[in-house]
Amino acid sequence: MTHKLTPNCLNYSILMLMLLFFQVSFSQTSFTALDDIVASRQKLLGTDIITMVANKDTVVYQKANKLFSPRTQAPLGHASQWLTAALILKLADEGVLSLDDKVSQYLPVFEKYGKNYITLRHCLSHFTGIQAETPKALKLLQKKKFATLDEEVASFAAREIQTNPGTEFRYSEIGPAIAARVAEVATKKRFDMLIQQKLFRPVGMRQTTFTTLDGSPVDAATGARSTANDLILFMRMLLNDGKFRGQPVLSAASVAELRKIQTTNFTLHNSPAQTKDFQFALGAWAPEQNGTALATTLTGPSFGGTLPVVDFCRGYAYLLLLKEETDDAKAHVYYEVKEVLDAAFPKNCK
């Protein structure tokens, strides 16, 4: 049996060829400037770096080397708390807890020390008011090993209150740790196992983990390890309003919560220098917003190595993943790369 090529089929074929031509042309020309930026910053970024760009449907560009591939695990640093925030919102979707629940409802030790008014929202947005360590003291504290996450969080409960909860943003690793412990108590599961079950597996993030190599307590603020392939899946899920391959992982309402600005210029205190022009949402910085309390762009809060960005307004995600974290600030690279990508993706705010 033979088939005639109908006008509709012919038009469809021509359309597909045009789209294919456009895609090839786009990938060959629009990312040349991106290559140039990464090459010019090689001394700062190093040679072990992966650059990846995706839209809602697929990865449209990636560049890596043989020694550090998109399947190689690397530390996420402070970008880890973006994943922690997503887990808490997943549990909120399931009715296990609420963002505005008081921490003392799950951890009585906070009531014991008079910290009844700290909520999970405060924890994920760095508004707990608990006295944070200075960078010098933090390095000394890191030498102290806690046996469990419960023990570490109890030590936070015993600290002095610096400001009333909800009044001042002070960036630290305290809030994400408290939120992780609340998740453990609410579900009766270890945090690293819980986030595997609720977030990583549904999104296909098979090489992402919070489990420590030495058996020490999980670090919900800086302790995740992942691959470029995995992290870009998480970012694409957010671009798709919480769905992965058509299946809901987070509700659209929870993705909107992730995008809600929690800070103002008046409440920002103790922010890293490279984020001085950014607001903060839940677990992520918000460099851009649409004139309301909703971020149009979110970036994971790690400029030492990992730089993941989701632009909801233009429908793309980009990722700079380094094999090792460094102390060098790389925020200016964010601006340079984003300027190039903004020109390549049409603006369609919502």
Disulfide bonds with the S-S distance in Angstrom:
Cys313-Cys349 1.81
